[in-house]
Amino acid sequence: MKNHVTVKANKVAKFREEYHLTPKDNNLRSHTMVLNGIPLKLTNEGDIPIMGPVYNNVRSPIYIDPLSIAFIVYPNFDAPACARH
């Protein structure tokens, strides 16, 4: 199903950025979260790790695993309804 939003997004960017957060081993009581398959933990220096996205074609379906949270970013997305007036 196409609408104004998907048509506009497809003209601007070829890929979307996806960030999928899941508990380690799908254990809801886990103390470790996993971002796009990589466990999130501080670096040896105590810094926050690099949190890179997975890139997928904007025309491909979005799949979200059970027990997860996903953040989907459409670069250069133009949504006039969200603009301040």
The first five atom37 places (N, CA, C, CB, O) and aatype in JSON, in Angstrom:
{
  "aatype": [12, 11, 2, 8, 19, 16, 19, 11, 0, 2, 11, 19, 0, 11, 13, 1, 6, 6, 18, 8, 10, 16, 14, 11, 3, 2, 2, 10, 1, 15, 8, 16, 12, 19, 10, 2, 7, 9, 14, 10, 11, 10, 16, 2, 6, 7, 3, 9, 14, 9, 12, 7, 14, 19, 18, 2, 2, 19, 1, 15, 14, 9, 18, 9, 3, 14, 10, 15, 9, 0, 13, 9, 19, 18, 14, 2, 13, 3, 0, 14, 0, 4, 0, 1, 8],
  "atom_mask": [
    [1, 1, 1, 1, 1],
    [1, 1, 1, 1, 1],
    [1, 1, 1, 1, 1],
    [1, 1, 1, 1, 1],
    [1, 1, 1, 1, 1],
    [1, 1, 1, 1, 1],
    [1, 1, 1, 1, 1],
    [1, 1, 1, 1, 1],
    [1, 1, 1, 1, 1],
    [1, 1, 1, 1, 1],
    [1, 1, 1, 1, 1],
    [1, 1, 1, 1, 1],
    [1, 1, 1, 1, 1],
    [1, 1, 1, 1, 1],
    [1, 1, 1, 1, 1],
    [1, 1, 1, 1, 1],
    [1, 1, 1, 1, 1],
    [1, 1, 1, 1, 1],
    [1, 1, 1, 1, 1],
    [1, 1, 1, 1, 1],
    [1, 1, 1, 1, 1],
    [1, 1, 1, 1, 1],
    [1, 1, 1, 1, 1],
    [1, 1, 1, 1, 1],
    [1, 1, 1, 1, 1],
    [1, 1, 1, 1, 1],
    [1, 1, 1, 1, 1],
    [1, 1, 1, 1, 1],
    [1, 1, 1, 1, 1],
    [1, 1, 1, 1, 1],
    [1, 1, 1, 1, 1],
    [1, 1, 1, 1, 1],
    [1, 1, 1, 1, 1],
    [1, 1, 1, 1, 1],
    [1, 1, 1, 1, 1],
    [1, 1, 1, 1, 1],
    [1, 1, 1, 0, 1],
    [1, 1, 1, 1, 1],
    [1, 1, 1, 1, 1],
    [1, 1, 1, 1, 1],
    [1, 1, 1, 1, 1],
    [1, 1, 1, 1, 1],
    [1, 1, 1, 1, 1],
    [1, 1, 1, 1, 1],
    [1, 1, 1, 1, 1],
    [1, 1, 1, 0, 1],
    [1, 1, 1, 1, 1],
    [1, 1, 1, 1, 1],
    [1, 1, 1, 1, 1],
    [1, 1, 1, 1, 1],
    [1, 1, 1, 1, 1],
    [1, 1, 1, 0, 1],
    [1, 1, 1, 1, 1],
    [1, 1, 1, 1, 1],
    [1, 1, 1, 1, 1],
    [1, 1, 1, 1, 1],
    [1, 1, 1, 1, 1],
    [1, 1, 1, 1, 1],
    [1, 1, 1, 1, 1],
    [1, 1, 1, 1, 1],
    [1, 1, 1, 1, 1],
    [1, 1, 1, 1, 1],
    [1, 1, 1, 1, 1],
    [1, 1, 1, 1, 1],
    [1, 1, 1, 1, 1],
    [1, 1, 1, 1, 1],
    [1, 1, 1, 1, 1],
    [1, 1, 1, 1, 1],
    [1, 1, 1, 1, 1],
    [1, 1, 1, 1, 1],
    [1, 1, 1, 1, 1],
    [1, 1, 1, 1, 1],
    [1, 1, 1, 1, 1],
    [1, 1, 1, 1, 1],
    [1, 1, 1, 1, 1],
    [1, 1, 1, 1, 1],
    [1, 1, 1, 1, 1],
    [1, 1, 1, 1, 1],
    [1, 1, 1, 1, 1],
    [1, 1, 1, 1, 1],
    [1, 1, 1, 1, 1],
    [1, 1, 1, 1, 1],
    [1, 1, 1, 1, 1],
    [1, 1, 1, 1, 1],
    [1, 1, 1, 1, 1]
  ],
  "atom_positions": [
    [[0.84, -1.17, 0.0], [0.0, 0.0, 0.0], [0.89, 1.24, 0.0], [-0.96, 0.0, 1.21], [1.75, 1.39, 0.87]],
    [[0.68, 2.11, -0.96], [1.47, 3.33, -1.04], [0.62, 4.51, -0.58], [2.0, 3.56, -2.48], [-0.58, 4.58, -0.85]],
    [[1.27, 5.41, 0.1], [0.61, 6.66, 0.47], [1.61, 7.79, 0.28], [0.09, 6.62, 1.94], [2.74, 7.54, -0.15]],
    [[1.22, 9.01, 0.58], [2.09, 10.17, 0.38], [3.42, 9.99, 1.12], [1.4, 11.45, 0.85], [4.47, 10.35, 0.59]],
    [[3.37, 9.45, 2.32], [4.58, 9.31, 3.13], [5.56, 8.35, 2.48], [4.23, 8.83, 4.56], [6.73, 8.68, 2.35]],
    [[5.11, 7.15, 2.06], [6.04, 6.19, 1.47], [6.56, 6.65, 0.12], [5.38, 4.83, 1.34], [7.72, 6.44, -0.2]],
    [[5.72, 7.27, -0.67], [6.16, 7.77, -1.98], [7.22, 8.84, -1.79], [4.97, 8.33, -2.79], [8.25, 8.82, -2.47]],
    [[7.0, 9.79, -0.87], [7.96, 10.87, -0.62], [9.29, 10.3, -0.1], [7.38, 11.9, 0.37], [10.36, 10.72, -0.53]],
    [[9.22, 9.35, 0.84], [10.43, 8.76, 1.41], [11.23, 8.03, 0.34], [10.09, 7.8, 2.55], [12.46, 8.1, 0.33]],
    [[10.56, 7.33, -0.55], [11.25, 6.56, -1.58], [11.98, 7.47, -2.57], [10.27, 5.68, -2.31], [12.99, 7.06, -3.14]],
    [[11.48, 8.68, -2.8], [12.13, 9.6, -3.73], [13.39, 10.2, -3.13], [11.17, 10.7, -4.13], [14.32, 10.55, -3.86]],
    [[13.44, 10.34, -1.82], [14.54, 11.03, -1.16], [15.71, 10.1, -0.85], [14.06, 11.69, 0.12], [16.85, 10.42, -1.18]],
    [[15.45, 8.97, -0.22], [16.52, 8.08, 0.23], [16.31, 6.68, -0.33], [16.58, 8.04, 1.77], [15.17, 6.24, -0.52]],
    [[17.39, 6.0, -0.59], [17.32, 4.62, -1.09], [17.33, 3.61, 0.06], [18.48, 4.34, -2.04], [16.82, 2.5, -0.06]],
    [[17.93, 4.02, 1.2], [18.05, 3.13, 2.34], [17.52, 3.79, 3.6], [19.5, 2.69, 2.54], [17.57, 5.01, 3.76]],
    [[17.02, 2.95, 4.5], [16.61, 3.42, 5.82], [17.57, 2.84, 6.84], [15.13, 3.02, 6.14], [18.21, 1.82, 6.59]],
    [[17.67, 3.49, 8.0], [18.51, 3.01, 9.08], [17.62, 2.33, 10.11], [19.32, 4.18, 9.74], [16.59, 2.87, 10.51]],
    [[18.01, 1.14, 10.52], [17.23, 0.4, 11.52], [18.1, 0.09, 12.73], [16.67, -0.9, 10.92], [19.25, -0.32, 12.61]],
    [[17.5, 0.3, 13.89], [18.14, -0.01, 15.18], [17.2, -0.95, 15.92], [18.44, 1.32, 16.02], [16.11, -0.55, 16.33]],
    [[17.61, -2.2, 16.1], [16.77, -3.2, 16.76], [17.38, -3.56, 18.11], [16.6, -4.46, 15.88], [18.49, -4.07, 18.18]],
    [[16.63, -3.3, 19.17], [17.07, -3.61, 20.53], [16.35, -4.86, 21.02], [16.8, -2.42, 21.5], [15.13, -4.96, 20.95]],
    [[17.13, -5.82, 21.51], [16.56, -7.05, 22.06], [17.31, -7.4, 23.34], [16.65, -8.22, 21.02], [18.46, -6.99, 23.52]],
    [[16.67, -8.15, 24.23], [17.41, -8.62, 25.4], [18.32, -9.77, 24.98], [16.44, -9.08, 26.53], [17.99, -10.54, 24.08]],
    [[19.47, -9.88, 25.63], [20.43, -10.93, 25.28], [19.78, -12.3, 25.46], [21.71, -10.83, 26.16], [19.14, -12.57, 26.47]],
    [[19.95, -13.16, 24.47], [19.4, -14.53, 24.45], [17.87, -14.53, 24.59], [20.02, -15.36, 25.58], [17.29, -15.52, 25.03]],
    [[17.22, -13.42, 24.21], [15.76, -13.26, 24.32], [15.26, -13.49, 25.74], [15.06, -14.22, 23.38], [14.11, -13.89, 25.95]],
    [[16.13, -13.24, 26.7], [15.77, -13.39, 28.12], [15.36, -12.02, 28.65], [16.97, -13.98, 28.96], [16.2, -11.13, 28.78]],
    [[14.08, -11.84, 28.95], [13.59, -10.54, 29.41], [14.23, -10.09, 30.72], [12.1, -10.58, 29.57], [14.17, -8.91, 31.06]],
    [[14.83, -11.0, 31.45], [15.5, -10.64, 32.71], [17.0, -10.4, 32.53], [15.28, -11.73, 33.73], [17.73, -10.19, 33.5]],
    [[17.45, -10.44, 31.28], [18.86, -10.24, 30.99], [19.3, -8.83, 31.41], [19.15, -10.47, 29.49], [18.52, -7.87, 31.31]],
    [[20.51, -8.71, 31.87], [21.09, -7.41, 32.22], [21.78, -6.79, 31.02], [22.07, -7.56, 33.38], [22.3, -5.67, 31.12]],
    [[21.8, -7.49, 29.9], [22.48, -7.0, 28.7], [21.49, -6.83, 27.56], [23.62, -7.96, 28.29], [20.7, -7.73, 27.27]],
    [[21.53, -5.67, 26.93], [20.72, -5.43, 25.74], [21.61, -5.62, 24.52], [20.1, -3.99, 25.76], [22.82, -5.4, 24.57]],
    [[20.99, -6.03, 23.42], [21.7, -6.29, 22.18], [21.16, -5.34, 21.12], [21.55, -7.78, 21.73], [19.95, -5.25, 20.93]],
    [[22.05, -4.64, 20.43], [21.66, -3.73, 19.37], [22.11, -4.31, 18.04], [22.26, -2.3, 19.59], [23.3, -4.46, 17.8]],
    [[21.16, -4.63, 17.19], [21.45, -5.2, 15.87], [22.41, -6.38, 15.96], [22.04, -4.13, 14.95], [23.32, -6.53, 15.14]],
    [[22.19, -7.23, 16.98], [23.0, -8.44, 17.14], [24.28, -8.27, 17.92], [0.0, 0.0, 0.0], [24.99, -9.25, 18.14]],
    [[24.6, -7.04, 18.35], [25.85, -6.78, 19.09], [25.51, -6.37, 20.52], [26.69, -5.67, 18.38], [24.8, -5.38, 20.72]],
    [[26.01, -7.12, 21.53], [25.73, -6.75, 22.92], [26.24, -5.34, 23.24], [26.37, -7.77, 23.89], [27.36, -4.97, 22.87]],
    [[25.42, -4.57, 23.92], [25.81, -3.21, 24.31], [26.53, -3.27, 25.65], [24.57, -2.26, 24.39], [25.97, -3.7, 26.65]],
    [[27.78, -2.82, 25.64], [28.54, -2.73, 26.88], [29.54, -1.59, 26.72], [29.27, -4.08, 27.21], [29.94, -1.25, 25.61]],
    [[29.94, -1.03, 27.83], [30.9, 0.07, 27.81], [32.23, -0.4, 27.27], [31.07, 0.68, 29.21], [32.6, -1.57, 27.41]],
    [[32.96, 0.52, 26.65], [34.3, 0.19, 26.16], [35.24, 0.05, 27.36], [34.83, 1.28, 25.18], [34.85, 0.34, 28.49]],
    [[36.45, -0.39, 27.11], [37.45, -0.51, 28.19], [37.72, 0.82, 28.87], [38.75, -1.09, 27.65], [38.12, 0.85, 30.03]],
    [[37.5, 1.92, 28.14], [37.72, 3.26, 28.7], [36.47, 3.79, 29.42], [38.12, 4.23, 27.6], [36.49, 4.88, 29.98]],
    [[35.4, 3.0, 29.39], [34.16, 3.42, 30.06], [33.25, 4.27, 29.19], [0.0, 0.0, 0.0], [32.29, 4.87, 29.68]],
    [[33.54, 4.33, 27.89], [32.72, 5.12, 26.97], [31.55, 4.29, 26.44], [33.58, 5.65, 25.8], [31.57, 3.06, 26.48]],
    [[30.55, 5.0, 25.93], [29.42, 4.34, 25.29], [29.9, 3.79, 23.94], [28.2, 5.33, 25.11], [30.62, 4.49, 23.22]],
    [[29.53, 2.57, 23.59], [30.01, 1.99, 22.32], [29.36, 2.66, 21.12], [29.74, 0.49, 22.28], [28.33, 3.33, 21.24]],
    [[29.97, 2.48, 19.97], [29.38, 2.98, 18.72], [28.12, 2.17, 18.46], [30.39, 2.88, 17.52], [28.13, 0.94, 18.53]],
    [[27.04, 2.87, 18.15], [25.76, 2.2, 17.92], [25.34, 2.4, 16.47], [24.67, 2.72, 18.89], [24.52, 3.27, 16.17]],
    [[25.9, 1.6, 15.6], [25.63, 1.73, 14.18], [24.33, 1.07, 13.76], [0.0, 0.0, 0.0], [23.89, 0.1, 14.37]],
    [[23.72, 1.6, 12.71], [22.47, 1.03, 12.22], [22.7, -0.13, 11.26], [21.65, 2.1, 11.54], [23.82, -0.4, 10.83]],
    [[21.62, -0.81, 10.93], [21.57, -1.75, 9.82], [20.87, -0.99, 8.71], [20.82, -3.12, 10.2], [19.84, -0.34, 8.95]],
    [[21.4, -1.05, 7.49], [20.8, -0.34, 6.36], [19.97, -1.31, 5.54], [21.88, 0.32, 5.48], [20.43, -2.39, 5.16]],
    [[18.72, -0.91, 5.26], [17.84, -1.71, 4.42], [17.18, -0.82, 3.38], [16.77, -2.43, 5.27], [16.99, 0.38, 3.61]],
    [[16.86, -1.4, 2.26], [16.19, -0.67, 1.19], [14.85, -0.14, 1.69], [15.99, -1.58, -0.05], [14.12, -0.85, 2.37]],
    [[14.54, 1.12, 1.35], [13.29, 1.72, 1.83], [12.06, 0.99, 1.31], [13.23, 3.18, 1.43], [10.98, 1.1, 1.9]],
    [[12.2, 0.27, 0.23], [11.05, -0.45, -0.35], [10.87, -1.85, 0.24], [11.22, -0.55, -1.85], [9.87, -2.51, -0.05]],
    [[11.81, -2.3, 1.05], [11.69, -3.64, 1.64], [10.81, -3.58, 2.89], [13.09, -4.21, 1.99], [10.71, -2.53, 3.52]],
    [[10.18, -4.7, 3.25], [9.34, -4.73, 4.45], [10.18, -4.53, 5.71], [8.56, -6.06, 4.55], [11.38, -4.81, 5.72]],
    [[9.54, -4.05, 6.75], [10.2, -3.9, 8.05], [9.81, -5.11, 8.9], [9.8, -2.55, 8.77], [8.63, -5.39, 9.09]],
    [[10.82, -5.82, 9.39], [10.59, -6.97, 10.26], [11.06, -6.62, 11.66], [11.32, -8.24, 9.73], [12.18, -6.14, 11.86]],
    [[10.2, -6.87, 12.64], [10.54, -6.61, 14.04], [10.33, -7.9, 14.81], [9.67, -5.44, 14.64], [9.23, -8.45, 14.85]],
    [[11.4, -8.39, 15.43], [11.34, -9.63, 16.2], [10.5, -9.46, 17.46], [12.75, -10.11, 16.56], [10.39, -8.35, 18.0]],
    [[9.9, -10.55, 17.94], [9.21, -10.5, 19.23], [10.21, -10.11, 20.33], [8.54, -11.87, 19.56], [11.41, -10.37, 20.2]],
    [[9.73, -9.52, 21.36], [10.54, -9.1, 22.52], [11.58, -8.06, 22.14], [11.22, -10.31, 23.14], [12.63, -7.99, 22.78]],
    [[11.32, -7.25, 21.13], [12.3, -6.25, 20.71], [11.63, -4.89, 20.52], [12.99, -6.68, 19.42], [10.41, -4.77, 20.47]],
    [[12.48, -3.89, 20.42], [12.06, -2.52, 20.12], [12.87, -2.1, 18.92], [12.27, -1.54, 21.36], [14.07, -2.34, 18.86]],
    [[12.23, -1.46, 17.96], [12.94, -1.02, 16.76], [12.75, 0.48, 16.56], [12.46, -1.8, 15.53], [11.65, 1.01, 16.74]],
    [[13.82, 1.13, 16.17], [13.8, 2.53, 15.77], [14.18, 2.56, 14.3], [14.78, 3.42, 16.66], [15.24, 2.09, 13.91]],
    [[13.3, 3.13, 13.49], [13.52, 3.19, 12.05], [13.73, 4.64, 11.66], [12.32, 2.56, 11.27], [12.92, 5.5, 11.99]],
    [[14.81, 4.91, 10.94], [15.15, 6.28, 10.54], [15.18, 6.36, 9.02], [16.52, 6.71, 11.13], [15.87, 5.59, 8.36]],
    [[14.41, 7.3, 8.49], [14.44, 7.58, 7.05], [15.25, 8.87, 6.87], [12.98, 7.73, 6.44], [14.73, 9.95, 7.13]],
    [[16.51, 8.78, 6.42], [17.34, 9.98, 6.24], [16.69, 10.95, 5.26], [18.74, 9.59, 5.75], [16.09, 10.55, 4.26]],
    [[16.82, 12.22, 5.56], [16.29, 13.3, 4.72], [14.79, 13.2, 4.51], [16.99, 13.29, 3.37], [14.28, 13.65, 3.48]],
    [[14.08, 12.62, 5.45], [12.63, 12.46, 5.32], [11.94, 13.81, 5.48], [12.1, 11.44, 6.36], [12.25, 14.56, 6.41]],
    [[11.02, 14.1, 4.6], [10.29, 15.36, 4.63], [8.84, 15.07, 5.01], [10.37, 16.08, 3.26], [8.09, 14.49, 4.23]],
    [[8.45, 15.49, 6.21], [7.09, 15.29, 6.7], [6.49, 16.65, 7.06], [7.06, 14.33, 7.93], [6.63, 17.09, 8.19]],
    [[5.82, 17.32, 6.1], [5.28, 18.65, 6.35], [4.35, 18.7, 7.56], [4.53, 19.14, 5.14], [4.29, 19.72, 8.25]],
    [[3.62, 17.63, 7.83], [2.69, 17.64, 8.96], [3.42, 17.75, 10.3], [1.85, 16.37, 8.94], [2.83, 18.19, 11.29]],
    [[4.69, 17.37, 10.34], [5.46, 17.43, 11.58], [6.25, 18.72, 11.72], [6.4, 16.25, 11.65], [6.88, 18.96, 12.76]],
    [[6.24, 19.55, 10.7], [7.0, 20.8, 10.73], [6.3, 21.82, 11.62], [7.18, 21.38, 9.29], [5.07, 21.85, 11.74]],
    [[7.11, 22.65, 12.25], [6.55, 23.74, 13.06], [6.03, 24.84, 12.16], [7.6, 24.3, 14.04], [6.58, 25.1, 11.09]],
    [[4.99, 25.47, 12.59], [4.42, 26.58, 11.81], [4.62, 27.88, 12.55], [2.92, 26.36, 11.54], [4.2, 28.93, 12.07]]
  ]
}
